[in-house]
Amino acid sequence: MKTLLLIRHAKSSWDPSIPNDFDRTLNERGKKTAPEMAKRLIEKNIQIDLFVASPAKRAKKTAELFIKEYKRNENEILFIPGLYHAPAAVFSDVVTQLKDKFNNVAIFSHNPGITEFVNKLTSVEIDHMPTCGIFAITIDADNWKDFINAKKEFLFFDYPKNGLYD
């Protein structure tokens, strides 16, 4: 059994002095909500064996704030360039290539691809993955390579403004 947490980056800055989208960082609200959302996972006893993130600054910083709450080292985060504005198919490719020793994986990425991907996983659909939203599923498989055809079950969807829904 595997667990997958799909996490959209926290609220980011739209500072006009930042020349490109990739370099946008978190705003003050994002810096506050990311640790709060990580604490919610810890309170639910959700373990994370592997943190995977887009290398874009806002996703990178969100992953760093989460891993800090888990009292782990930032150098453990696996950055995958293809997760920057990835379509749903790229998420599937990333998941199927994960090492089987990791049972609980968190992936930090961007809209619209992350919303598109979560809506392909179970019968639970969402209109829009909000910033720092977490969509969690279990996968009935021992190997990540079996992810695509494995039975998936919705665990929860949580986000900063609306609390936890099981």
GITA-V811232 format. One line per field, one symbol per residue. ss: DSSP state (~ for helix, > for strand, _ for the rest). phi: phi as a letter, one per 20 degrees, with the letter a starting at -180 (. if undefined). burial: 1 if it has 16 or more other C-alpha atoms within 10 Angstrom, else 0. A space follows every 10 residues. Layout:
# GITA-V811232
ss = ???
phi = ???
burial = ???
This chain:
# GITA-V811232
ss = _>>>>>>>__ _>________ ~~~__>_~~~ ~~~~~~~~~~ ~~~______> >>>___~~~~ ~~~~~~~~~_ ___~~~_>>_ ~~~____~~~ ~~~~~~____ ___>>>>>>_ __~~~~~~__ __________ ___>>>>>>_ ___~~~____ _>>>>>>>>_ __>>>_
phi = .dccddcfgf gdedgffefb ggefdfefff fefgffffff fffemeeceb dcbffggffg fffffffffe ldegfefeec gffflffgff ggffffefff feeccdddbc eefffgfffe ecfeccfbff gmfcddcdce aecffeggef fdcfdaccbg edmdce
burial = 0111111111 1110000000 0001110001 1011111111 1000000101 1111111111 1111111011 0001001111 0111111101 1101110100 0111111111 1011111110 1000000011 1111111111 1011101000 0111001111 000000
